[in-house]
Amino acid sequence: MANMIPKLEAFPKDMPFSEKIVYQALRDGLSNEYTVYHNVCFLKQTGSKFSEGESDFLIFHPRKGLLVLEIKGGAISFQDNKWFSSNNQGKFELKSPFYQARTQMHFFESCIHNEIPHARYCRGYGVGFPQCILPPNTDLPVEANPGLIIAN
């Protein structure tokens, strides 16, 4: 069982269902060699400007490295170069989950490099669509490498 931070005995009411699914799967499916951080908020500085960010899951393993996972709930689709999530409340446009995960990975990579300049480790990112089944011939953009997608 993975070491989860925070350890949730009960899920907060505002936690998206899609993240609950992934939280439970990571907690129960990974060994205790893994440390998984959920809902990591951070402040990023670019020049004199600051912006807030949030990562759904950061997965660390002492030998395997770092994996950033961005989770999107509902039925996911890609149309007219835009990402969408549909649920019983409607259809909503999303930021590219691949862009989000990739930029978050680079942010955490720079944080690690600033603290440990010569650190050597593997890093990667992925996107989870736990409530969605992507048909094999789904038309996706180039950034959506199927190897980066975890779907139901």
N, C-alpha and C positions, 0 to 999 in steps of 0.2 A: 504494500500500500504506500503510495507516494506521500511525502511530507507536504501538506497543503498549508499555504499561508494566504489568507487567514484560514484557520480550521473552522469550518462552519458546521455546527451541530444542527442548526435549522437555517434554512435559506431566508435571507431578507425578502420582504414582500416585493420590493422593487427590482429584485434580481431577474433579468430576462430568463425565460424558460430555456432558451437555447443554451445559455451559459450554465444553467443548472445541470443540463444533460452532460455537457462537456466536463464540468467540475467533477461530477460523479464518475464519469468514465476515466478521467485522468487519475483521480484518487484511488479508484479500485483496480485500474488496469496497469498502473506503473508500479515498479518496485520501490522500496524505501531508499534506494540510491538516488531517486529523483526528488527535487524540491520544486514545487509548483506554486507560483505567485499568481493570485487572481486579482483582477481589477487594480492594476498598478497605475497610480496617478503620478504624473511627473511635470516638471516645469522646464521648458526648453528655451535656451537663450540663443538668439541669432542677432549678432551685433548688439545693439542697445534695446532690442525688442524681446519680449518674453511671450511665450505661448504655452498653454496647458495642453497636456496630452493624457491619454489613458490607453493602457494595453490590457486586453482581456485576460491573456495568460502568458506568463513567462515560465518556461520549463528549463530547469538547469540539471545537468548531470556532470559529476566531476571529471569524467573521461570523455563523454560525448559532446559536451558543450551546451549551447543555448539555443532554444527554439522559441520564437515569438508566434503566438496563435491569435488571429483575429477571428471572432465568431460573429456570424450573421444569422438571425433567426427568420423563420417564415419560409415561404416558397421563394427561392432566389431565381432571378432571371437577368439576362443581359440583352438589351434591345437598344438599337440606335446609339451605340457606344456609351450606354449608361447602365448602371447596376440598379436593380429594384428588388424590394422585398414585399411580398404580398401576404396578408393575413386577413382575419375576419374584420379588421378595421379599415382595410383598403390596401392600396398599392403605394409604396413610398420609394422615392429615389434615394440611393445610398452613395456615399463616397466609395471609391474603388477599395474593396477590402484588401486587395493585393498591394496597392500603393500604401495603405495604412500599415499593414504588417511589415512591408519592406522598410518604410521610413522609421518605424519603431525599432526594428532590428538595428538599423544603422545608428539610431540615437543611443541605444544601450551599448552597442559596440564602441562608440566614442566615449561613453562614460567609463567603460572598463579600461579602454586604452589610456584615458587620463589618469586613472588610478594605478594601473599596472601596464606601463608603456610597452613592454615586450611580451605580453601575454600571448600565448598561442593556444587557440581553441577553435573548435568548429562552431559555426552559427548558421542559423537558417530561419526561415519563416514559412508559415502556412496559413491557410484559411479554412475555417470550419463552417459547414452548413448543416448542422445536425438535424434539422427538421425538413430537409430537402433531399430528394432523390434526383440526381442529374442523369438524364438519359444519355446513353453512350455517344450519340451524335449531336449533343448540345453544342450550338455555335457559341464559342467563347472567344474573348480577345486573346492576343498573343501572351499577355501578362499572366493569364490564367492557365498556367501549366498544370495539367491534371495531377502531376506528382505533388503539387502543393495543396491540393484540395482534399479535405476530409468531409465526406458527405454521408448521409444516412444510408 
